[in-house]
Amino acid sequence: MANGATHAAYYIEEVTYGEIPASPTMIAVRHTDFDIGLDKDTIQSAEIRSDRNVTDLRMAQNKCGGSFGMEVLNDVGFETFMAAVFGSDWSTGELVNGSVRKSFSMLRYFGDLGAGNKPYHLIKGIEFATCDLKIPTSGIATVSFDTIAKTYVPGATAPATSTLTPATTTSPMDSFTGVVQEGGSVIGVITEANIKFDNKMDRRFVIGSKDTLRPSQGKFSASGNITCYYESAAMLDKFLADSASSLSIQLSNGSDTFTLDLPNIRYTGGRVPVKDDGPITINMPFQAIYDATTGGGAKITRNPTT
C-alpha cells in the first residue's frame, strides 16, 4: 500500500513545452501536499432506445493538472516556482511580475510500490496558473500552487539517464518574526493575510487531440484580503475615498527573509462585522495594480539574494 510519508516529487524546467529535457537532473520538490493528476471528460450517446439504456460512453479530453502545497522557504524549488507564477526571472534577489512563460516536467514517486505497480508518474507541460499565499496569525506561511499540465504517464522506472537530487534543508518562514507595512508605515494589528496571484490561464482543445495545446494566458493579477483589529479608521477611509495604498509583508525564519511588496493597491471592501463581545476586526479585500516605479504590480525580495 502506498503511503504519503514515502511520496516524493521532482521537477525540471523544460526547454520545449511539453517535453522533458534529455538526461534531466531533477530537483526534489519540498511539499506539504500534492495532487497533480489526470481527469478525463466523458461523452455519452444521446440515442433514444425503447429499453431506456445508454448506448455508448467513452473518454474525451484529458484534463491534466492540479495543485500542490509548500511552506515559504529560501529554497531553489520554491523560488523557481514563484518565478513561474510571476512570469519573470530573479535579478539580484528581486522578482517583479512579467510576461515570460515557463513550463516544467515533474516526476512523482510512490516509494512503497514496486516496479510492477508503476511507482513513477511523469507529468509534462506543467504551467503555474495560480498561487495562494496564506499568512496566519501564528504559524508557518504557506503557498498552494494550482497548475495546468499537458500529459500524465505512470511508469515502472524514472526517465532514462535521469538524476534525482535531494531536497534542501532550509527552515520555513513564519508569520511572527517579520514586519508588515501598510501605506509605508509599520502596522501591528493585522491578524492574517491571504494573497492570490492569478495568470488567468485556460486549456485549449482542438479537433483531433485529447490533450490541450499550450494554455492561454491573460493578465497577471495580485489580489487578496487582510484582516486586522479595528483600532483606527485610516484603512477604512482609504476604501471609502478610493485612495491608493501599499502593502509590504516581510517573512523570516530567523536568518533568511522573504519580502512581498504590493506598491499600489486599492481596497475593494471594508466591512466591520460584530459577532460577539470580543475584539472587532475589519476585513479589507484589495487589488494590486501597476506601479511605474516598480515596473509591475508585485515584487518579491529575497535575502540572501542567491
Buried (B, 14 or more C-beta within 10 A) or exposed (E): EEEEEEBBBBBBBBEEBBBBBEEBEBBBBBBEEBEBBBEEEEEEEEEEEEEEEEEEEEEEBBBBBBBBBBBBBBBBBBBBBBBBBBBBEBEEBBBBBEEEEBBBBBBBBBEEBEEEEBBBBBBBBBBBBBBBBBBBEEBBBBBBBBBBBBBBEBEEEBBEEBEBEEBBEBBBBBBEEBBBBBBEEEBEBBBBBBBBBBBEBEBEBEEEEEBBBBBEBEEBBBBBBBBBEBEEEEBBEBBEEEEBBBBBBBBBBEEBBBBBBBBBBBBEEBEEEEEEEEEEBBBBBBBBBEBEEBEBBBBBBBBEEE
